[in-house]
């Protein structure tokens, strides 16, 4: 499937491949979809300008990189495939799409409903220039209805207009995403997909802290260790080619990561085999140690099993044109 965007008077064709979803960069680079225990509840994200839109404000509740992001991608994919902004679906269709195991299907409706409730809180405001002057647009992402058998979702037509005006689209490989069972790995993968300017790309620790909305209570060395481990896992799977750490006074200040389109997208079967091998090793390690390690043993994402804590501390992040956000 393909859909057409207009840019500078010319038609730009974006081809949709099976298993991929095209997502504007602002929904990947900004910390909309984050870790389960992200410290700061987002009050809003400000973007001065993005192509035809300016003074963009995006507000939402805390959204996870597992269930909420997967449902978000499902909605976008359904809109792409149906070519209209309203679609119907069955719960079985969703569970099959997400490979929900039979033993978990009886509880899945409440899980899906929770994600829909949270996605409904995505609100966007932006300005655009018209012949009559500046127009301010207000919109929410979705409306609809649900039953235990399925439902109907309508994506705001204004959201589609806003979505279509954003030219920086990046393909998310949903099959590859399903192999990443650790939230740090997922967030880094999504961040790397939408930051492919050079063979080596630079990510400061300060910027990564903002992207992950890290609590001030988390020691910096703990956060750096989590990023390092996630990078090691991505490298082992072949999604990145390698990484280094810049240090000041023996403290890591930024990560230099090597990857390319080929490493991020290709050889799915090979990467799947590596992931399955690592998962098997993790299960064996648990059996030996009797541990509760969560490295790779995920039947459902972690937020299937726990309530999401929503701290009240506000967070505001602005894309100010820094090289690392491009």
N, C-alpha and C positions, 0 to 999 in steps of 0.2 A: 504494500500500500504506500501511497505517497500523498502528501498534502503540500500546498504551494504557499509560500510567503513572498511578499513583495518587499524589495529592498532597493532603494535608490532608483526607482523606476524600472527595475529589472525583476524578473521572476526568479526566485531562488527555490530550487526543488530539494526537498528533504525526503529521502526515501526511508520508509519504515520497514525494517526487517523483522521477521518472525522472532519473537523472544526478546525484542529490544523495545524500549520506550524512549521517545525523544522528550527531554526535559530542559526547560530554560535554565541557564546557569544560576540565576538568583535563587532558585529552589534547591540548588545543590551546594553552593558556596556558603550561603548564609546558614546559621545554626538553627534552621527550622526543625529538622529531623535530627535528633540527638540521642545521647545515652539515656538509659532508663532513669538514672539518678542524677541527671544534669542539675547543677546546683541552683541556677537562677531561672526563675520563671520569666520567659520573654515578654516584655511589655510591648515591644515593637522594634522593627528594623527599618532604618532609613537609608534610602538610596537617592542621591542627588539627581542622577539622570541615567537612563538606560534606553538608548535609541530614541523612539518617539515619545516615551514616557519620561516625566521628570517629577521630582519631589514625591517619590514613591514611599509609601508607608505600608508595611506588611505586619499585621498583628495576628497572633495565634496563641493557643495554649501550648503546653509542653507536648511535643510529638516525638515518638521514638523512631529510630532508624530500622527497627524490625517491623512490627505489625502495622504501625501507622504509615510508614513509608511504602510498605508492600501494598496496602489498600489504596494509597494515593496513586501508585503506578498502575494498579488494576483499573481505577477509574479513568485515568488518562488513556490507557490502552483501549478500553471499551469505547471511549469517545472517538479515538482515531479510527477504530474498526467500523463503527456504526456511521461515522461521518455526520452525526447529529449530536446535539448536546444533552439528549435524554435517552436513557436506555433502561431496560429491564434485565434482571438477572435472577438466578436461583442460588440458594445457599450451597447446593451441591456443586454448582459451577465454581463458586469462590473456593470451596474446600479442595476441589480437584486442582484448581489453578495454583493454590498455595501448597499442594501436596500435604494437606493435613492428614495425619494418620487416623485410621478408623477409630481407635480408642479415644481420640480427643474430639471427635466430631460432635458429640452431644453437648459439649461446652462451648463450641466455637461460635454460636450465634451471639452470645453475650460479649465475646471478645471482639468480633467484627463490629457489633453495635457500638462498643466503646470507641473504636477507631473512627467510625462514621461520626459519632458525636463530637469528637475532637477535631476532625477535619472540617466539620461544619463551622468551626470557630475561626477558620482562616478568613481574615478580612483584609481587603486591599483598598488603598486610596492612592490615586495618582492624578497628575495633570497632563494634559496634552493641548497643543495649539490647534485651533480650528480657524476657519475664515471669520468666525464671529468673536474670536479672542480665545483666552485660556479657558478650558473646560476642566472641571474637577470631577473625577469619576469615583464613586464608592461602590464596592461590590463585596459579596461573600462567595465562597468557593462552590458550595453545593447546597441543594435542598432535596427533599425526597420523602420516601416512606419505606418502612421495613415490616416484614412479617417473619415468622420463623421458617418460612419456606423460601424467602427471597425478598425482592423489593424493586423499587424504581428510584433512580437517582437522576437528578437534573443538575448539570453543571451550568453555572451562570453564563449567559451569553456575553455579558460584559467581561467575565473572566476569560472566555475564549478570545475576545477582542484584545484584551491585555496580553494574554498568552501569545497570540499571533504576532504582536508587535515586538516581541523579544526575539532577536535574531540569533543569539548565541545558544544554540541547541546542542545538547550532548546526549548520546545514546547510552542508556543504562541497560546492560545485559542482565536480564532478570535471572537467567540460568546461573551466571557467574555469581551474582549476588547471593543466590541460595546456598552457595558453597561456603560463604563467609558467616560463620556462626558466632563470631565475637564482634561486639558492637564497635570497638576501636578499629578493627580491620575494615568493617563496612564503611565507617565514616571516612577513613583515610582513602579507601578505594574510590568512593564517590568524589572526594575532594581531588584526587589525582585525575579522575576522568575529566573534570572540568578545568584542570590546570595543566595543559600540555603545550606550553610555549616553547620549551627547549628539551634537549635530551636530559639535562640535569635541571630540576626545578627546586626552588628554595622555599622552605617553610619555617618561619621563625617560631620559637617556642611560645612567644607571647601571642602570635596570631593563632596558633593551634589551641592555646588555652581559651581564646575567645570563641573559636569554632566549636569547641567541646563544652563551653560554658562551665569551666572548672571552678570548683569551690576554692576560696582562698585558704581553706583549712587543709586541702590536699597538699602535701609536700611536693615541691617542684620535682625532686628527684623521683618521686613515685609516678608522677605524670609522665616524665621523660622515659621512665622504664616501660610504662604501658605503650607509649608510642613506639619505642624501640622494639618491643616484643611483637607488636602488630606489624611493623615493617619487616621484621624477620620472617613472620608467617607469610606475608605477601610475597616476599622474595623467594621463600621455599616453594610457593605455588607457581612462581614464574610470572606473577602479575606485575612485579617491579623487577628491574635488572640488578639493583643494588642501592645502597644508601650509605651516607657518611654523616658524621656529626661535627659541626663547627663548635669549638669550645673556647670559652674565656675563663681563665683561672680554673681550668679543669671542669667547668660546668657547661653543659650543652646549651647553646643559645639558638641553634637552628639545625634543621635536617636538610641535607642535600640528597635528593632522591632521583634516581635514574629510572625512566620508564618510557614507553612509546605506545602508539596506537596498537602495534602488534602485540606487545606484552600484555596490555590491559584487556584485549578482546579475543585474541586468537587461542587456538589449541585448547578448547574447552574440555575435551575428553581427557587430555593429559592432565590438566589442572584438577579435574574431578577425581582422577585416579590418585593424585598426590593428596588431595583433601581427605579422601576415604581412607588412605593408608595412615594419615596422621590421626584421623579420628579413631581408627582401630587401635593404634598405639596408645592413644589417650585412655580408651576404655580398658585396655590391658593394664595400663599403669594404675588405674583406679582399682582394678580387681586385686592387684598386688598390694597396694598401699591402703586400700579401703578408704581412699580420700574422697572429697567432694569437689575436686577440681572442675572448673567449668570451661576448660580450654576449648574443646571442640565438641562436647557431647550435648547437642541441642536437638531435641525432637521438635519442640516449639520454642519460639523466642522467649527470653526470660520474662518479658512483661505479660506472658500468658498466665503466669503463676503468682504475680504479686501486684498489689495496688501501687499505682504510680504516685509518688510523693510530689506535690506541686508547691515548692517553696514560694514565699511571697516576694523575695528580693527581686527587684526589676533588673532587666538587662537590656541594653540598647547597643546595637552594633551597626556601624556605618561603613559602607564600602566607599572609601575615600580615594580609590584609585591606586592603592598600594600595589606594587608589582606582584606580590604574592597572591593577590586576589584575581589576577588576570589570567 
